[in-house]
Amino acid sequence: MVRYLRLLRLFFRTELQYELEYRLNLLLEIFQTIVVTSTSVAAVLVLFSYTTVLNGWDLGAMLVLLGCFYLVQGFGELVLQPSFEKFMEHVRLGTLDFALLKPVSAQFLVTLRNFQVVQLAQMGLGAIVVAVGLSRIPSIGVAEAIGFPIALLCGFGLIYALLLALSTFAFWFVRVDNLMALYWSFMDAGRFPVDVYPGWLRLTLSTAVPIGVAVTVPAQVIAGRLDPLGLGLLVLGTVAAFVLASWFWRLGLRSYTGASA
């Protein structure tokens, strides 16, 4: 485990050094992130200036949910999106061999190798929005305080498992960019609680594209709307999704021929 953490630190440091070569571009991207996040928060504040509750969600819980959305989206764009895009490119070009020959887990190396450092700004802003939302919740129990980070980590795990499964289709179909684009198009739906959507979309956002679970459930936990049994099922579901996605990836890897074929 320590070895993999050191590798992650090395990968991140390499990407950071590259980004710092273009400081102006980095600052402009951070500014853009601040504007987009501020606009979303302002929209929520305007909405709640006309009502106190939206389908059972008050302003504090809604801000927590919005912050969770930016944390989950930021995590996906920080490491998963660039890494999976590079992975699919290696499959298409037949250059994945470099990872398969390294003395570390190939899945780890190809899915957590690349970073978009600027997305740390989005995650930082998301954490600030969560903190503001928490400050507006009258009381938070020990169970909620413990369950919230667990649910949030499960959200990260579900997004990782989904993107791993989608990108694995590249072993057979080579170009699966449309599948990945479909996921990112659903991502924006996570800005609002999954229970405000119609039944068919709610089911989609909870199963096939679990962005609703990844974002809504942590906010439900901190608001005291999810019992320990529900949290336990979320943990089990996340572990099962990770195991199945990893198995599917290994299955796809058997179909990889490489540049020497």
N, C-alpha and C positions, 0 to 999 in steps of 0.2 A: 504493500500500500504506500509506504514512504517513497518507494522508487517512482511510482506513478505520480505522486504529488510533486516530486521534483521535476519530472518530465513536464507536467502541466505548467509549473512555474517557468521552466525554460522556454516552452512554447509561447507563453504569454509575454515573457520578457522580449523575445525575438520580435513578436508582432508589435509590441509597444515601441521598440526602437525604430521599427519601420515607420509607424504612424508619426513619431516625433520628427521625422525628416520633413514632414509636410505640416508644420504646426498651424499655419493659417487655415488650411483645409480642415484640420481637426477642430479648431476653435469654431469655425463656421458650422460644422456638423453638430457640435455641442449646443451652439446657440439655436439651431433649428430644432433640436430635441427639446430644449427648454420651452420654445414657443409652442410646439405641438402639445406638450404635456400641459402647459399652462392653459391652453385653449380648451382642452378636455375638462380640466378642473373647473374652469369658468363656466362651461356648459352645464356641468352638474350643479354648480351653485345657482345658476339662473333657473334651472329646472326646479330646484327645491325652494326657490323664492316664491313659487306659486303653490307648493304643496309641502307637507311635512313628511309624508310617507308615500313611497312608490312601490305598490304591490308588496307591502310588508317590510320594505327597506327604508330606514331613515337615512339622514344625511351622513352620519358617522359611518354606518355600515357600508353605504354606497362609496364613500371615499376610500375605505379599506379595500373594497372590491376593485375600484379603479387603480389603486396602488398595486394590488396583486396582479392586475392585468399588465401593468408596465414592468413589473418584476419578471413575470413569466415571458412576456414578449421580449424583454431585454435579454433574458437568458438565452432564448432561442436565437436571437440575432447576434448575440455576443459570440457564441461558440458553435451552436448547432448548424445554423444556416451556412456559414462559410465552410465549415468542415464537411457537411454533407454535399454541398455543391462541388467541392474539390474532390470528394470521394467519387461522385458520379462522373466527373471529368476523367479521373484516372481509369475508371471502368471503360469509358468510351474510347479512350486512347490506348488502352491496354498497358498502362503503366502502374498498375496497382501492385506489381511485384515488389516494389521497394518496401512497402509496408509488410507484405507477407513474409519477407526474409529477415525482418528485424526480430531480435530476441525479446519482444514484448507482445502483448495481446494486439493482434491486427485490428480487432474491433475498436479497441481503445485508441490506437494510433490514427485510424482514419476518421473516427467520429468526434474526436476531441483535439484535433491537431491545430486547427486554424481559429483565429480570433479576430473580431471586429471590436477593437478596444473602445471605440467611441460609445458603444452600447452600454458601457459601465455608467455613463451619464444617465441613460434612461433608467437603469436599475436603481441608481442613487436617488433620482427624482421619484421613482415609484416607492422607494422606502420612506421618503419624506411624506408623500401623500398618505401612505399607510399610517405613519406616526400621527399625522394630523387627524385622520379618521379615528384612530384609537383614542385620541385625547377627547373626542366628542362622545365616546361611549361611556355611560355613567359608571359601570363597574365591570371589571374583567376578572373572572375567577381563575384559580390555578389550573383547572382542567382546560379552560380556553387558552390560557397563556402557553401551556405545553402543547396543546393540539394544533395551534395555528402554524408554527414552523414545520411540524410534521406534515400537515396537509399541504403546505406550500412546497416542501421537498417532493411530496408525492406528485404534485402538479408538474414540477420539473421532470420527474421520472416518466410521467405519462407522455409528455411532449417528446422526450427523447425516444421512447419506445415507438411512438407513432412515426416519427421522422425516420427512424432506423428501418422500420418495416416498409415505408413508402420508397425510400432510396434503394432498398434491396432489389426492387423490381428492375433496377438498372442492369442487373446481371443477365436478365432475359430479354428486356426490351430496349436496352441501351439508353434511350432518351425517355426519361420520366419527368421532365421539367414541368409538364402540365399538372402532374399529380402534386408536386411540391407547391406549385402556384395555387392550386385549389385549396391546399391547407392554409396558406398565408391569406387567402381571400376570406376564409372562415375566421381567421384570427381576430378581426375587428369586432366580431360578434361578442367576444369576451368582455367588451367594455361594460356590458350590462348584465344583470343577473340572468341566469339561464331560464328562470321560471317566468320571465316576462314575455318569452317567445311562444308562438303556437306549438302545439304538441309535436308535430313532425320535426320542426327545427330543434326543439328542446331535446328530442331523442337523438338527433344527429350530433348535437353539441355535447351530448353526454356519453356517446358510445363511439360512433365511427370517427368523429373528430372531437376528442375529449377536452377541447379548450374550455368548454363550459364548466366541466368538473375541475380542471386545473386552476381556474380563476374563482369561480363561485364558491366552491366548497371551503377554501381557507377563510373566506369572508363569513361564511355561515358558521364556521367553528368559532371565530372570535366573537360573533354576535350571539353565541349560545343557541344556535338553531340546528346544530348537529350533535347527536348523542355519541358516546364512546363507541357504540356498536357500529354506527355509520362510519366513524373514523377508522375503526379496525378493518371494515370491509374495503375502505379506500386503500389502506396500506396493502392488504392482500391483493387487491386488484392491480395495484401498481407493480408489485413484485411479479405477479402472473404475466402482466403485459411486457415487462422487461425480459423475463425468461422466454416467452414466446417470440418476441422480436429478435432476441439474440439467436434463438434456434433457427428462425427463418433466415437470418443473415448468414449463418453457417451453411444452411441449405443452399442459398444462392451462391455462396462462395465456391461450392463444388462445380458450378457451371462456368466459373471464370476461366478463360483460356490464357489470357496474358499476351504480351507482345511477342513472345517466342512461338506462339501457336501458328 
